[in-house]
């Protein structure tokens, strides 16, 4: 799902930066910026991402994730909300 979002945003002319733990070959081949090794549950990892992006303006953030809660052994999809700045 995230790859399709990236593809559509790129096709409409947006500057796209994909952020993930690891990137698939399909994502790498889209012709967009890809920031890997980012763990959104780690403050240090997110801070490092901020340093790597070096004050780039972010107009839209799209979250596409699936969370697994070990304590309940259930899945919770957080969907793909779009947040505009």
CORKA-V354520 format. One record per pair of residues at least 24 apart in sequence whose ideal C-beta (glycine too) atoms are under 10 Angstrom apart, sorted by the first residue. I is the first residue (numbers start at 1). J is the second residue. Records with the same first field share a line. If there is no record, write none. Layout:
I = J  J
//
This chain:
1 = 62  64  66  79  80
2 = 27  62  63  64  65  80
3 = 27  29  30  32  64
4 = 64
5 = 62  64  80  82
6 = 30  31  32  33  34  62  64
7 = 31  32
9 = 60  62
14 = 59  60
15 = 56  57  58  59
16 = 60  62
17 = 49  52  53  56  58  61
18 = 62  64
19 = 46  49  52  53  61
20 = 64
21 = 45
40 = 65
41 = 67
57 = 85
58 = 83  84  85
59 = 83  84  85
60 = 84  85
61 = 85
//
